[in-house]
Amino acid sequence: MNLPYQSQSRRTFLGQLAAASALAVGPDLWATPTPSPMRIQVFTKHLDGFSYSDMAGMAAEAGFNGLDLTVRPGGHVLPERVADDLPRAIDEAKKAGIAIPTIVTALTGADSPQAEAIIRTAAGQGVQAYRTGWINYQPNETIEQGLERFRQALAGLAALNQTHKIHGAYQNHHGTSLGAPVWDLAEVLKGQDARYIGCQYDLYHATVEGADSWPLGFRRIYPFVRTLDVKDFRWAGTGKKVHPETVPLGEGMADFPRLFQLVKQLNIQPLLSMHFEYPMPTVAGGADSRRQLVALMKKDVGVLQGWLQAAGLGS
């Protein structure tokens, strides 16, 4: 990989980047003194209908370190029941020998319904980070006006997060919302404290928007990355109806080996959230579904662990 300022060594350049980031946001509560194996969570969206106990058991059996639990309307924990149900889910995870270090919400600002209750409860239960909801540009505003509106919304969440010592992460997603090109999200986050607000970087969606340029976007936003999404895709369809189709890891075009090389070079320690968005068995299939789900998840975990080992990020 070619880096700017080629008169300097790569190590010198990366060291200067890290120092600049530390000066910008202060001491990082996520910093680790020595490299450690990356922890892998499973995003629970595809496990709708399963109990907390079943989800935790399947995740542990498949080789995950934890759950990335949905705490949003229609999720495994409903926002209005977060104080009662999130502790229950965490207890079941502990019984299975795993954790719930991350959750997925629909929060788009400090004034979102149940925002304070979700953040307070999650932080109090030891959750390290949550994913926010998506924020859309409006047709009656300029891009600059949209960016300022987004900046204020995320700054409000950051202030609430700082109070409770938790990190909020906005996921980049292909399309026309904030974060689709990544550069706009980096602009909105500039000057904010990365300990409390940042980006849940999704290589799938970054590749859809910039098949060859995504490493530039990652290098631009990496000081704010505390979690990475893991899923793969390939293009499907023909002509103007081409669309991304999610596939098992290693069967698509998301270049995770290259991403993990960057993660290693930039010396960051994000949590990983693996997503399963290709066709999967459902709870309706009973015990057979459970066995099939575990087998499919275990297969993708194995692919991911191979990439991590190759990049020097495995155990």
C-alpha positions as CSV (number, residue, x, y, z in Angstrom):
1,M,0.0,0.0,0.0
2,N,1.4,3.4,-1.0
3,L,1.1,6.1,1.7
4,P,1.5,9.8,1.4
5,Y,4.7,11.6,2.4
6,Q,6.8,8.8,0.9
7,S,10.1,10.6,1.9
8,Q,9.2,9.4,5.4
9,S,9.1,5.8,6.5
10,R,5.7,4.2,6.8
11,R,6.3,3.7,10.5
12,T,7.1,7.3,11.0
13,F,4.0,8.4,9.1
14,L,1.7,6.1,11.0
15,G,3.2,7.1,14.3
16,Q,2.5,10.8,13.5
17,L,-1.1,9.9,12.6
18,A,-1.6,8.1,15.9
19,A,-0.1,11.0,17.8
20,A,-2.3,13.5,16.1
21,S,-5.3,11.4,16.8
22,A,-4.4,11.2,20.5
23,L,-4.0,15.0,20.7
24,A,-7.3,15.5,19.0
25,V,-9.5,13.3,21.3
26,G,-7.4,12.8,24.4
27,P,-6.6,9.5,26.1
28,D,-8.5,6.6,24.6
29,L,-10.5,4.5,27.1
30,W,-10.3,1.6,24.6
31,A,-6.5,1.6,24.3
32,T,-4.8,-1.6,25.1
33,P,-1.1,-1.7,26.2
34,T,-0.4,-4.9,24.1
35,P,-2.1,-6.4,21.0
36,S,-4.9,-8.9,21.9
37,P,-7.1,-11.2,19.9
38,M,-10.0,-9.4,18.3
39,R,-13.4,-10.2,19.9
40,I,-16.1,-11.4,17.6
41,Q,-19.8,-10.8,18.3
42,V,-22.8,-12.0,16.3
43,F,-25.4,-9.4,15.2
44,T,-28.7,-11.0,16.4
45,K,-31.0,-9.8,13.6
46,H,-31.2,-13.2,11.9
47,L,-32.0,-14.9,15.2
48,D,-35.5,-13.4,15.6
49,G,-37.8,-15.6,17.6
50,F,-35.1,-17.4,19.6
51,S,-34.9,-16.8,23.3
52,Y,-32.0,-15.1,25.0
53,S,-30.8,-18.4,26.3
54,D,-31.0,-20.1,22.8
55,M,-29.2,-17.2,21.1
56,A,-26.4,-17.2,23.6
57,G,-26.0,-20.9,23.4
58,M,-25.9,-21.0,19.6
59,A,-23.4,-18.1,19.6
60,A,-21.1,-19.8,22.1
61,E,-21.3,-23.1,20.2
62,A,-20.4,-21.3,16.9
63,G,-17.3,-19.8,18.4
64,F,-18.4,-16.2,19.1
65,N,-17.3,-14.2,22.1
66,G,-20.6,-12.4,22.4
67,L,-23.8,-11.0,21.0
68,D,-24.4,-7.7,19.2
69,L,-27.9,-7.5,20.5
70,T,-30.8,-5.6,18.9
71,V,-32.3,-3.1,21.3
72,R,-34.7,-1.2,19.1
73,P,-38.3,-1.4,17.9
74,G,-39.0,-5.0,16.8
75,G,-35.7,-6.1,18.3
76,H,-34.8,-8.7,20.9
77,V,-35.1,-6.0,23.5
78,L,-37.8,-3.4,23.1
79,P,-36.7,0.1,24.0
80,E,-39.5,0.6,26.5
81,R,-38.5,-2.6,28.3
82,V,-34.7,-2.1,28.3
83,A,-34.4,-1.7,32.0
84,D,-36.0,-5.1,32.6
85,D,-35.0,-7.2,29.5
86,L,-31.4,-6.1,28.7
87,P,-30.1,-7.4,32.1
88,R,-32.0,-10.6,31.5
89,A,-30.3,-11.1,28.1
90,I,-26.9,-10.3,29.6
91,D,-27.4,-12.8,32.4
92,E,-28.2,-15.5,29.8
93,A,-25.1,-14.6,27.8
94,K,-23.0,-14.9,31.0
95,K,-24.4,-18.4,31.6
96,A,-23.3,-19.4,28.2
97,G,-19.8,-18.1,28.8
98,I,-20.1,-15.1,26.4
99,A,-20.8,-11.4,26.8
100,I,-22.9,-8.6,25.3
101,P,-20.3,-5.8,24.7
102,T,-22.3,-4.1,21.9
103,I,-26.0,-3.4,21.1
104,V,-27.8,-2.1,18.1
105,T,-30.3,0.8,18.5
106,A,-32.4,3.2,16.5
107,L,-31.1,6.3,18.3
108,T,-30.5,9.3,16.1
109,G,-30.1,11.9,18.8
110,A,-30.3,12.6,22.5
111,D,-34.0,13.3,22.1
112,S,-34.8,9.9,20.5
113,P,-37.5,7.9,22.4
114,Q,-35.9,6.1,25.4
115,A,-32.4,7.4,24.5
116,E,-31.4,8.1,28.1
117,A,-32.9,4.9,29.4
118,I,-31.2,2.7,26.8
119,I,-27.8,4.4,27.2
120,R,-27.9,4.5,31.0
121,T,-29.0,0.8,31.2
122,A,-26.5,-0.4,28.7
123,A,-23.6,1.4,30.3
124,G,-24.6,0.2,33.7
125,Q,-24.6,-3.4,32.5
126,G,-21.1,-3.1,31.1
127,V,-22.0,-2.7,27.4
128,Q,-19.1,-0.9,25.7
129,A,-20.7,0.5,22.6
130,Y,-24.0,0.8,20.7
131,R,-24.8,1.4,17.1
132,T,-27.0,4.4,16.3
133,G,-29.8,4.7,13.8
134,W,-29.3,6.2,10.4
135,I,-29.9,9.9,9.6
136,N,-31.1,11.1,6.2
137,Y,-30.3,14.2,4.1
138,Q,-33.4,16.3,3.4
139,P,-34.2,17.5,-0.1
140,N,-35.0,21.1,1.1
141,E,-31.5,21.6,2.7
142,T,-28.0,22.0,1.3
143,I,-25.4,19.4,2.0
144,E,-23.7,21.9,4.3
145,Q,-26.9,22.4,6.3
146,G,-27.4,18.6,6.5
147,L,-23.9,18.1,7.8
148,E,-24.4,20.7,10.5
149,R,-27.7,19.1,11.5
150,F,-25.9,15.7,11.7
151,R,-23.1,17.2,13.7
152,Q,-25.4,18.6,16.3
153,A,-27.3,15.3,16.5
154,L,-24.2,13.2,17.1
155,A,-22.8,15.8,19.5
156,G,-25.9,15.5,21.6
157,L,-25.5,11.7,21.7
158,A,-21.8,12.1,22.5
159,A,-22.6,14.3,25.5
160,L,-25.0,11.7,26.8
161,N,-22.5,8.9,26.2
162,Q,-19.8,10.8,28.0
163,T,-22.1,11.1,31.1
164,H,-22.5,7.3,31.1
165,K,-19.1,6.3,29.7
166,I,-20.2,4.4,26.6
167,H,-19.4,4.7,22.9
168,G,-22.0,5.4,20.2
169,A,-21.2,4.4,16.6
170,Y,-22.8,5.4,13.4
171,Q,-22.7,2.7,10.6
172,N,-21.8,3.7,7.1
173,H,-24.4,2.2,4.7
174,H,-24.6,2.4,1.0
175,G,-27.3,4.7,-0.4
176,T,-28.0,8.4,0.3
177,S,-28.0,8.7,4.1
178,L,-25.2,10.2,6.2
179,G,-22.1,8.0,6.0
180,A,-22.7,6.5,2.5
181,P,-19.6,8.1,1.1
182,V,-17.8,7.9,4.5
183,W,-16.1,11.3,3.9
184,D,-19.2,13.1,5.1
185,L,-19.3,11.1,8.3
186,A,-15.6,11.9,8.9
187,E,-16.4,15.6,8.5
188,V,-19.3,15.4,10.9
189,L,-17.1,13.6,13.5
190,K,-14.1,15.9,13.2
191,G,-13.4,17.6,16.5
192,Q,-15.7,15.2,18.5
193,D,-14.4,12.9,21.2
194,A,-13.8,9.4,19.7
195,R,-14.2,7.8,23.1
196,Y,-17.9,8.6,23.0
197,I,-19.0,8.9,19.4
198,G,-17.6,7.4,16.2
199,C,-18.1,5.0,13.3
200,Q,-19.1,1.4,13.1
201,Y,-17.2,0.8,9.9
202,D,-18.9,-1.6,7.4
203,L,-16.6,-2.7,4.6
204,Y,-19.5,-4.3,2.6
205,H,-21.2,-0.9,2.2
206,A,-18.0,1.0,1.8
207,T,-17.1,-1.3,-1.1
208,V,-20.5,-0.9,-2.7
209,E,-19.9,2.9,-2.8
210,G,-16.2,2.8,-3.5
211,A,-14.9,-0.5,-4.8
212,D,-11.4,0.7,-5.2
213,S,-11.3,3.9,-3.1
214,W,-12.6,2.5,0.3
215,P,-9.1,2.3,1.8
216,L,-8.9,6.1,1.6
217,G,-12.2,6.5,3.5
218,F,-11.1,4.0,6.1
219,R,-7.8,5.8,6.6
220,R,-9.7,9.1,6.9
221,I,-12.1,7.8,9.6
222,Y,-10.1,5.1,11.4
223,P,-9.5,7.2,14.6
224,F,-13.2,7.1,15.2
225,V,-13.6,3.3,14.5
226,R,-14.3,1.2,17.6
227,T,-16.4,-1.5,15.9
228,L,-16.2,-3.2,12.5
229,D,-19.1,-5.0,10.7
230,V,-18.2,-8.3,9.0
231,K,-20.3,-9.5,6.0
232,D,-19.6,-10.2,2.3
233,F,-21.5,-9.5,-1.0
234,R,-21.3,-9.9,-4.7
235,W,-23.1,-8.1,-7.5
236,A,-26.3,-9.7,-8.7
237,G,-28.7,-8.9,-11.6
238,T,-28.0,-7.4,-15.0
239,G,-27.9,-4.0,-16.6
240,K,-29.5,-1.2,-14.6
241,K,-30.9,-3.7,-12.1
242,V,-27.6,-4.7,-10.6
243,H,-27.7,-4.9,-6.8
244,P,-25.5,-6.1,-4.0
245,E,-26.4,-9.6,-2.8
246,T,-25.1,-10.8,0.6
247,V,-23.2,-14.1,0.6
248,P,-21.2,-16.2,3.1
249,L,-17.8,-14.8,4.0
250,G,-15.1,-15.4,1.3
251,E,-17.6,-15.9,-1.5
252,G,-17.9,-12.2,-2.3
253,M,-15.8,-9.1,-3.1
254,A,-15.3,-7.5,0.3
255,D,-11.6,-7.4,0.7
256,F,-11.3,-8.2,4.4
257,P,-7.6,-9.4,4.2
258,R,-6.7,-5.9,3.0
259,L,-8.9,-4.3,5.7
260,F,-7.3,-6.3,8.5
261,Q,-3.8,-5.4,7.2
262,L,-4.8,-1.7,7.6
263,V,-6.2,-2.4,11.1
264,K,-2.9,-4.0,12.0
265,Q,-0.8,-1.2,10.5
266,L,-2.9,1.5,12.1
267,N,-2.7,-0.2,15.5
268,I,-6.4,-0.1,16.4
269,Q,-8.4,-2.8,18.4
270,P,-12.0,-2.7,17.3
271,L,-14.7,-5.1,18.3
272,L,-16.1,-7.2,15.4
273,S,-19.8,-7.7,14.7
274,M,-20.6,-10.5,12.2
275,H,-23.8,-10.1,10.2
276,F,-25.7,-12.9,8.6
277,E,-28.0,-11.5,5.9
278,Y,-28.0,-14.3,3.3
279,P,-30.8,-16.8,3.6
280,M,-30.7,-18.5,6.9
281,P,-32.9,-21.1,8.8
282,T,-35.6,-19.6,11.1
283,V,-36.9,-20.5,14.5
284,A,-39.8,-22.3,12.9
285,G,-37.6,-25.2,11.9
286,G,-37.0,-26.2,15.6
287,A,-34.0,-28.3,16.5
288,D,-33.0,-28.7,12.8
289,S,-32.9,-25.0,12.3
290,R,-30.7,-24.6,15.4
291,R,-28.2,-27.1,14.1
292,Q,-28.1,-25.6,10.7
293,L,-27.7,-22.0,12.1
294,V,-24.8,-23.1,14.3
295,A,-23.1,-24.8,11.3
296,L,-23.5,-21.8,9.0
297,M,-22.3,-19.4,11.7
298,K,-19.3,-21.6,12.6
299,K,-18.2,-21.8,9.0
300,D,-18.1,-18.0,8.6
301,V,-16.3,-17.7,12.0
302,G,-13.7,-20.0,10.7
303,V,-13.2,-17.9,7.6
304,L,-12.9,-14.8,9.6
305,Q,-10.4,-16.3,12.1
306,G,-8.2,-17.4,9.1
307,W,-8.1,-13.8,7.9
308,L,-7.3,-12.5,11.4
309,Q,-4.5,-15.0,11.8
310,A,-3.0,-14.1,8.4
311,A,-3.0,-10.4,9.4
312,G,-1.4,-11.1,12.8
313,L,-4.6,-10.3,14.7
314,G,-5.6,-13.8,15.8
315,S,-5.0,-15.6,19.0
